[in-house]
Amino acid sequence: MTTLVGYATAQGSTRGVAERIAAILTAAGIEVDLQAAREMGPAHGYDTVVLGSAIHNGQWLPDATAAIERLDLPANRCAVWAYSVSSVGATSTTLSPRVARYLRRVTPEPDAVQMLRTRTELRDHRFFAGAIAPGDWPGFGRIVFRLMGGRYGDARDWHDIDTWARTIGGEITENRH
Ligand SMILES: Cc1cc2nc3c(=O)[nH]c(=O)nc-3n(C[C@H](O)[C@H](O)[C@H](O)COP(=O)(O)O)c2cc1C
């Protein structure tokens, strides 16, 4: 059985997270398909799906939401894990630490993740911080980013991403024995 690692990205940092998750699973001896969300079809033939998206305006990108429909999860009984890549991750952020602490408390799960919960027993959902460059935020968003103490750069916490991926790998390996 193979694990599908899917991602939707606008500027590339979510693809980097997906590549890292895929590399960790591969190193654990797990067969992995890495696919952009728009290439994904039904989850047929996969025992595990790890799907994630960049966050724009609080939500997953349309490609990732559309991929959920095509996965046909009720028919393909696989374990599903989800991740979101935004300004504020569980352990790092591109915003000021104070704003990030507040946002962690009040930010709801994206609608797409809630949709996954209605269709499958979602194993886990985790927020990772991504990367942001000057020019990524359009007009007004750039002002809000500055007001929230935003700093341009790459805030991905590879240790946290690796730890999460190893948890997934551990569960896959355990279920196969
Ligand atoms: C148009 C736009 C909207 C965004 N909206 C949000 C948001 O609502 N919340 C948030 O935490 N980050 C937001 N971000 C930041 C991105 O989620 C973050 O930079 C992420 O790393 C982008 O992933 P990507 O490089 O895979 O596209 C936004 C970025 C852009 C460009």
The ligand as an ORCA input file, in Angstrom:
! r2SCAN-3c Opt
* xyz 0 1
  C      -3.292     36.465     -0.630
  C      -2.778     35.872      0.647
  C      -3.661     35.654      1.704
  C      -3.194     35.104      2.897
  N      -4.083     34.906      3.919
  C      -3.622     34.417      5.110
  C      -4.521     34.242      6.201
  O      -5.723     34.495      6.121
  N      -3.999     33.790      7.373
  C      -2.678     33.501      7.525
  O      -2.275     33.105      8.617
  N      -1.804     33.627      6.503
  C      -2.253     34.082      5.298
  N      -1.367     34.236      4.253
  C       0.024     33.798      4.413
  C       0.257     32.430      3.762
  O      -0.654     31.471      4.246
  C       1.689     31.941      4.046
  O       2.598     32.891      3.548
  C       1.946     30.571      3.437
  O       3.281     30.194      3.772
  C       1.796     30.569      1.933
  O       2.023     29.262      1.455
  P       2.592     28.998     -0.015
  O       4.005     29.542     -0.048
  O       2.545     27.514     -0.155
  O       1.681     29.678     -0.972
  C      -1.812     34.779      3.058
  C      -0.925     34.991      1.987
  C      -1.399     35.540      0.798
  C      -0.420     35.769     -0.329
*
